[in-house]
Amino acid sequence: MIDDKLKFAQLFMRKYDRAIGSGVCSFSQTGIGAMNFTNMCVNSDFVPDSDEVILKACRVMRLTEEEIAELMALAAEGREERDA
């Protein structure tokens, strides 16, 4: 069975692509390290360890409070699954 539930990295990359494409920010402004970014690109289960990194990127990408809350909830779920 295929797990079709959206994961943190998938949703984050959608938001990131939108922000980059619209010119809201650049990669370097997000504060995401190259290793974290690469991991999100190649591993849909990846979640950065630091909430601060995620929150900074969300602010730079000008996400709404609802979008930030959704990403943070998915990050928490992803870490729970990873650490189980």
C-alpha positions as CSV (number, residue, x, y, z in Angstrom):
1,M,0.0,0.0,0.0
2,I,1.3,3.5,-0.9
3,D,1.4,6.1,1.9
4,D,-0.2,9.1,0.3
5,K,-0.1,11.3,3.4
6,L,1.8,14.5,2.8
7,K,5.1,14.7,4.7
8,F,7.0,17.7,6.0
9,A,9.7,17.7,3.3
10,Q,7.1,17.4,0.5
11,L,5.0,20.3,1.8
12,F,8.0,22.4,2.7
13,M,9.4,22.0,-0.8
14,R,6.1,23.1,-2.3
15,K,6.1,26.3,-0.2
16,Y,9.8,26.8,-0.9
17,D,9.3,26.5,-4.7
18,R,6.5,29.0,-4.5
19,A,8.6,31.5,-2.5
20,I,11.6,31.2,-4.7
21,G,9.6,31.3,-7.9
22,S,7.8,34.5,-6.9
23,G,11.0,36.2,-5.9
24,V,10.1,36.5,-2.2
25,C,13.4,35.1,-1.1
26,S,16.6,33.3,-2.1
27,F,18.1,30.1,-0.8
28,S,20.7,31.8,1.2
29,Q,18.1,34.0,3.0
30,T,16.2,30.9,4.3
31,G,19.0,29.9,6.6
32,I,18.6,26.2,5.6
33,G,22.0,24.5,5.5
34,A,22.9,22.7,2.3
35,M,22.8,19.3,4.0
36,N,19.3,19.8,5.4
37,F,18.1,21.1,2.0
38,T,19.6,18.2,0.2
39,N,18.1,15.7,2.6
40,M,14.6,17.3,2.1
41,C,15.1,17.0,-1.7
42,V,16.0,13.3,-1.7
43,N,14.2,11.9,1.4
44,S,10.5,12.7,1.9
45,D,10.8,11.4,5.5
46,F,13.5,13.9,6.5
47,V,12.8,16.6,9.0
48,P,15.4,19.1,10.3
49,D,16.2,18.7,14.0
50,S,15.8,22.4,14.7
51,D,12.4,24.1,14.9
52,E,14.3,27.4,14.8
53,V,15.7,26.6,11.3
54,I,12.2,25.7,10.1
55,L,10.6,28.8,11.6
56,K,13.3,31.2,10.2
57,A,12.7,29.7,6.7
58,C,9.0,30.1,7.1
59,R,9.3,33.7,8.1
60,V,11.6,34.5,5.2
61,M,9.3,32.7,2.8
62,R,6.5,34.9,4.2
63,L,4.2,31.9,5.0
64,T,0.9,32.5,6.8
65,E,0.4,31.5,10.4
66,E,-1.8,28.6,9.1
67,E,1.0,27.4,6.8
68,I,3.6,27.6,9.5
69,A,1.3,25.7,11.9
70,E,0.8,23.0,9.3
71,L,4.5,22.6,8.6
72,M,5.3,22.5,12.3
73,A,2.7,19.8,12.9
74,L,4.1,17.7,10.1
75,A,7.6,18.3,11.5
76,A,6.6,17.0,14.9
77,E,4.9,13.9,13.3
78,G,7.9,13.2,11.2
79,R,10.2,13.4,14.2
80,E,7.9,11.1,16.2
81,E,7.9,8.5,13.4
82,R,11.7,8.8,13.0
83,D,12.4,8.5,16.8
84,A,9.9,5.6,17.4
